[in-house]
Amino acid sequence: MIRRTILMYHRVAEDPRDPYSLCVSPDRFEAQLRTIMESAELVDLHSLSSTADQGRRPDRRARAQVALTLDDGYADNLLAALPIAEMLGAPMTVYVTTGYLGSSAGYWWDRLALLLDGRDRIDLDVEIGGDRLRVLLTGEAASEYALVALHTRLRQLAVTEIEAALATIAEQLATPMPEPLSARVMSRDEVCALAKSPLVTIGAHTVDHVLLGGRGFAEQLETIRRSKEELETLIGCPVLRFAYPYGDGEAFDPASVEAVRRCGFETACTTLGGRVTRLNDRLRLPRRVVRNWHAGEMQDQLRAWRAV
């Protein structure tokens, strides 16, 4: 059986502030791709999912297949990841959150991390989703623990509620709202530039990166449909790939999958681990999360995942 694995990246960047471990440095990204290419074929997501569907007896001499995906639409996907992908001939799918394109404010989780960064005392009393959250932490790990506690709760909310909570946090910390300049989101022109590469497939990632699971069907359908339509208008071609924001077991539900199906997507990716087989629902594809590993660590991970 040919082994087929989808890898998930977010950012290709050197960023000393990386509390969510989203960054893979450009040097390590290149080393990782070279490591993959030693024992597997780098293919686009459509080819990987299509061949898994065919169900015919595989050629035992065929190499493993690996597809690259990048979530959210950070500017370094164009500025750092694309040159490396083009140098090595590596296809990649980039999932774009349309509502943040060109925004200097960036993603809420990056602003939250900057608000808390470097603080050894945090004293907050914030209303989140109708409940009061009291955070009183001291010591070197104060900002780290506060970030986990706040992010876990904030991601459950609608965007307007998240923004209100962030404003309260900034006020209580007596600091202006920061702009995550090193974690900049692509502009609309940059998405168009990225889409021009024959190696890049643009996918949708909702309008506002909301946690879909548990929300009403109409609300889910609207943010999924709009993101698809906005991207198709922007890049001038069909958008048939989707990724669920956050992607874990809480991030989507049967209503999410049905909304994706109604919008006409051919594939949808989760962050649930595993390899792709003909038994997978193409609207619930598993992926493996990649961290800032050197080549040896990447090889070890590929073996541990049985990806090669």
C-alpha positions, 0 to 999 in steps of 0.5 A: 500500500502506498503511504500518503500523508498530508503535512500541516505548516503555518509559518515559514519564518525566524521569529523569536516570539513563537509561543504557539510553535507555528514557525519553521525557519526557512533553512529548516523548511528547506532541509525538511523538504529535502529530507522528505524528497529522499524517501517520498514524492512531494505531490499536490493535495488533489493528486494525493487524495485522488490516487487514494480513492482509486482503489486499484492494486498499488505498484509495490515499487511506488514511493510514498506520497506527501502533500504540503499544506499551510494554514491561515495565510501569513505573508511569509508563505509568499515571501519565504515558503514559496521561493523554497518550494519553487526551488525544489519543485514542491507543490503546496496548498495554502489555506487563506482566512479572507476576513484578515487579508491586508489587516495590520491588526493581524490575528487575535491570538498573535495580539494576545501573545504580544499583550502577555509576552515577558510579563512575570505578573499578570492580574486580570479579571475578564468576562469571557463568554458570559463567565468571569475569568480571574487570572492572577499569576506570578513568576517566569511562566506567568505569561505562558500559563495565562496565554494557554488559559485565555486562548483556550477560552477565547477561541470558543467565542465569536470574533466580536466577543474575542475583540471585546475581551482583548480590549479589556485585557489591554486596558487592565494591563495598561498597554495599547493594543499591539500589532503583530508586525512579524506575523503579518497576514497577506494582503489581497495582492499578495494572495494573487501573487501566490496564486500565480505560481503553478505549484500553489493551490489556494484553499479556503479557511473561513472568513473569520477563523471561527471555531465552527463546531457547535455553531448553527448550520446557517452561521457555519455555511455563511463563513465557509461559503463567503470565504470560497466566493471571496477567494474565487473572485480574488484569484479568478479560479475555482477554490475546491480545498478547505481546512477547518480552523483549529482542526481538532475534534472540537473544531468541526461537527457534522454540520460543518462537514455538510456545509463544506459539502454544500459549498462544493469543496472536493477536500477538507483537512482537519488537524487530526493525525493519521495517513490518508487511505481510501477509507477516509472521508475526503471532507475529514482528511487527517494531517500531521503537524510539523514543528521547527525540526532539523533534518534528522528530527524530521526523518525520525518523525516521518518514520514514527508516523509511518509516512515513508 
